[in-house]
Amino acid sequence: MKPQGVLVNPGVLPRVAPRLAGRGGPAAVLGLNLHLTSTMPQGAAAGQQHRVLGSLEQAAALGADCVKLLLIFGDSGLKAFADNMAFVASTVEASQRLGIPVMVEPTVWAYPDRPPQALTVEQLAHMARIAVELGADILKIQFAPPADEFRTIIEESPVPVVILGGVRSRSAAEPLEVARQAVAAGAAGLVFGRNVWQQPDPAGVLSRLVEVVHGTPG
């Protein structure tokens, strides 16, 4: 069994759309907004900005099967957060008219003067609740142990929960273990990027992740 979808940004979708769901390939998931932390590729965080890079109309015109929105927590003030919430809510409302499902990814701002925050299950549950209340059809969220506590987020969610890959792991074994724990806790799937394509053997890692989710090698 192959991956069921591929997540891309707006500039990429026109180039890959002919190979995706319309021709029997994986579904196309289009990311519509971006959380910026650095002006340099893989550079340290220099600040934070949020920008909308695509639209539902573009997604519909290109035949996207789903769109993905960031819901960004942790800013030092409320305005950026309120604006982001309004964008998510209005996009969800428009998506219902166009019939395009919305995947919402709660995440946190990055600051140059503090290390990345290790989110607790309680914090993730709070973020997940807000995403669902804004109308998410799919919830894309970070996994946090222990698995038996994380399971409560999945059990209480009225929509499917998929697990994001996060920062690049030091080895292929780490994302596989996260995947096993998350799926055992009830996650419906995985949305992994750099922890697949930045590994020495991306095809092998992808095949093992598919097997974790579906019990069938990719």
C-alpha positions as CSV (number, residue, x, y, z in Angstrom):
1,M,0.0,0.0,0.0
2,K,1.3,3.4,-1.0
3,P,1.0,6.7,0.9
4,Q,-2.5,8.1,0.7
5,G,-1.6,11.8,0.3
6,V,1.2,14.3,-0.3
7,L,1.4,17.7,1.4
8,V,2.7,20.5,-0.8
9,N,2.9,24.3,-0.9
10,P,0.9,26.3,-3.6
11,G,3.8,26.8,-6.0
12,V,4.5,23.1,-6.1
13,L,1.0,21.7,-6.7
14,P,0.6,22.8,-10.4
15,R,3.7,20.8,-11.2
16,V,2.7,17.6,-9.4
17,A,-1.1,17.7,-9.7
18,P,-1.2,15.6,-12.9
19,R,0.5,12.7,-11.0
20,L,-1.8,12.8,-8.0
21,A,-5.3,11.7,-7.2
22,G,-6.8,12.5,-10.6
23,R,-4.5,9.8,-12.1
24,G,-4.7,7.3,-9.4
25,G,-1.9,8.7,-7.3
26,P,-2.0,10.0,-3.7
27,A,-4.4,12.8,-2.6
28,A,-3.1,16.3,-2.9
29,V,-3.1,18.3,0.3
30,L,-2.3,22.0,-0.1
31,G,-0.7,24.1,2.6
32,L,-2.3,27.6,2.6
33,N,-0.3,29.5,5.2
34,L,3.3,29.6,6.5
35,H,5.0,30.2,9.9
36,L,8.3,32.1,9.1
37,T,11.1,32.1,11.7
38,S,14.3,32.7,9.7
39,T,15.4,34.3,6.4
40,M,18.1,31.6,5.9
41,P,17.4,28.0,5.0
42,Q,17.7,25.9,8.2
43,G,18.8,29.0,10.0
44,A,18.3,29.8,13.7
45,A,15.1,31.6,14.5
46,A,15.4,35.3,14.1
47,G,11.8,36.2,14.8
48,Q,8.3,35.1,13.7
49,Q,5.8,36.1,11.0
50,H,2.7,34.5,9.6
51,R,1.6,34.8,6.0
52,V,-1.1,33.4,3.8
53,L,0.4,32.0,0.6
54,G,-2.5,30.4,-1.1
55,S,-6.3,30.4,-1.4
56,L,-9.2,27.9,-1.4
57,E,-10.0,29.1,-5.0
58,Q,-6.5,28.1,-6.0
59,A,-6.8,24.8,-4.3
60,A,-10.1,24.1,-6.0
61,A,-8.8,25.1,-9.4
62,L,-5.8,22.8,-9.1
63,G,-7.9,19.9,-7.9
64,A,-6.6,19.8,-4.3
65,D,-8.3,17.1,-2.2
66,C,-7.7,18.9,1.1
67,V,-6.1,22.0,2.5
68,K,-3.9,22.4,5.5
69,L,-3.9,25.5,7.8
70,L,-1.5,26.4,10.6
71,L,-3.1,27.6,13.9
72,I,-0.2,29.3,15.7
73,F,-0.1,29.6,19.4
74,G,2.4,31.2,21.8
75,D,2.9,34.7,20.4
76,S,3.8,37.5,22.9
77,G,0.6,39.3,22.0
78,L,-3.0,38.5,21.0
79,K,-3.3,40.3,17.7
80,A,-1.4,37.8,15.5
81,F,-3.2,34.9,17.2
82,A,-6.6,36.6,16.7
83,D,-5.9,37.3,13.1
84,N,-4.7,33.7,12.5
85,M,-7.9,32.3,14.2
86,A,-10.0,34.6,12.0
87,F,-8.2,33.3,8.9
88,V,-8.8,29.7,9.9
89,A,-12.4,30.3,10.7
90,S,-13.2,32.1,7.5
91,T,-11.3,29.5,5.4
92,V,-13.3,26.7,7.1
93,E,-16.5,28.5,6.4
94,A,-15.6,28.9,2.7
95,S,-14.4,25.3,2.4
96,Q,-17.8,24.0,3.4
97,R,-19.3,25.7,0.4
98,L,-16.6,24.3,-1.9
99,G,-16.6,20.9,-0.4
100,I,-12.8,20.8,0.4
101,P,-11.8,19.3,3.8
102,V,-9.6,21.3,6.1
103,M,-6.7,19.9,8.1
104,V,-5.7,22.2,10.9
105,E,-2.3,22.0,12.5
106,P,-1.9,23.7,15.9
107,T,1.7,24.8,16.4
108,V,3.7,27.4,18.4
109,W,5.8,30.4,17.6
110,A,9.6,30.1,17.7
111,Y,11.7,32.8,19.4
112,P,15.4,33.4,19.1
113,D,15.9,33.9,22.8
114,R,14.4,30.6,24.0
115,P,14.6,26.9,23.2
116,P,11.7,25.1,21.4
117,Q,8.9,24.4,23.8
118,A,8.2,20.8,24.7
119,L,4.4,20.7,24.7
120,T,2.6,18.7,27.3
121,V,-0.4,16.6,26.6
122,E,-2.6,19.1,28.5
123,Q,-1.4,22.0,26.3
124,L,-1.9,19.9,23.1
125,A,-5.4,19.0,24.2
126,H,-6.2,22.7,24.7
127,M,-4.8,23.5,21.2
128,A,-6.7,20.6,19.7
129,R,-9.9,21.7,21.2
130,I,-9.6,25.2,19.7
131,A,-8.8,23.8,16.3
132,V,-11.8,21.5,16.4
133,E,-14.1,24.3,17.6
134,L,-12.9,26.4,14.6
135,G,-14.2,23.6,12.3
136,A,-11.2,21.4,11.5
137,D,-12.1,18.3,9.5
138,I,-8.8,16.7,10.4
139,L,-6.5,17.5,13.3
140,K,-2.7,17.4,12.6
141,I,-0.9,17.5,15.9
142,Q,2.4,16.7,17.7
143,F,2.6,13.5,19.6
144,A,3.6,13.7,23.2
145,P,4.2,10.8,25.6
146,P,2.9,9.1,27.7
147,A,0.8,7.4,25.1
148,D,-2.0,6.5,27.5
149,E,-2.5,10.2,28.3
150,F,-2.2,11.3,24.7
151,R,-4.9,8.7,23.9
152,T,-7.4,11.0,25.6
153,I,-6.9,13.7,22.9
154,I,-7.8,11.1,20.2
155,E,-10.7,9.6,22.1
156,E,-12.2,13.0,22.7
157,S,-11.7,14.4,19.2
158,P,-14.8,14.3,16.9
159,V,-12.5,14.3,13.9
160,P,-9.5,12.1,12.8
161,V,-6.2,12.9,14.4
162,V,-3.0,12.5,12.4
163,I,0.5,13.0,13.8
164,L,3.1,15.5,12.5
165,G,6.7,14.6,12.0
166,G,8.3,17.7,13.7
167,V,12.0,18.5,13.6
168,R,14.4,16.1,11.9
169,S,15.2,13.1,14.0
170,R,18.8,12.0,14.6
171,S,18.0,8.5,13.1
172,A,15.2,6.8,11.2
173,A,14.4,4.7,14.3
174,E,13.1,7.8,16.2
175,P,10.2,8.7,13.9
176,L,9.3,5.1,13.6
177,E,9.0,4.7,17.4
178,V,6.9,7.9,17.5
179,A,4.7,6.5,14.8
180,R,4.2,3.2,16.6
181,Q,3.3,4.9,19.9
182,A,0.9,7.3,18.2
183,V,-0.8,4.7,16.2
184,A,-1.1,2.4,19.2
185,A,-2.8,5.4,21.0
186,G,-5.3,5.6,18.2
187,A,-3.9,8.1,15.7
188,A,-5.6,7.7,12.3
189,G,-2.3,8.4,10.4
190,L,0.9,10.3,10.0
191,V,1.9,13.5,8.1
192,F,5.7,13.2,8.0
193,G,8.0,15.4,5.8
194,R,11.7,15.9,6.7
195,N,11.7,12.7,8.8
196,V,11.2,10.9,5.5
197,W,12.9,12.8,2.7
198,Q,15.9,14.0,4.8
199,Q,16.7,10.4,5.8
200,P,19.5,8.4,4.0
201,D,16.9,5.9,2.7
202,P,13.6,7.9,2.4
203,A,11.8,5.1,0.4
204,G,12.7,2.5,3.1
205,V,11.5,4.8,5.9
206,L,8.3,5.6,4.1
207,S,7.6,1.9,3.5
208,R,8.1,1.2,7.3
209,L,5.8,4.1,8.3
210,V,3.1,2.8,5.9
211,E,3.4,-0.6,7.5
212,V,3.1,1.0,11.0
213,V,-0.2,2.7,10.0
214,H,-1.8,0.0,7.8
215,G,0.0,-3.2,8.7
216,T,1.0,-3.6,5.1
217,P,4.5,-2.7,3.6
218,G,4.5,0.2,1.3
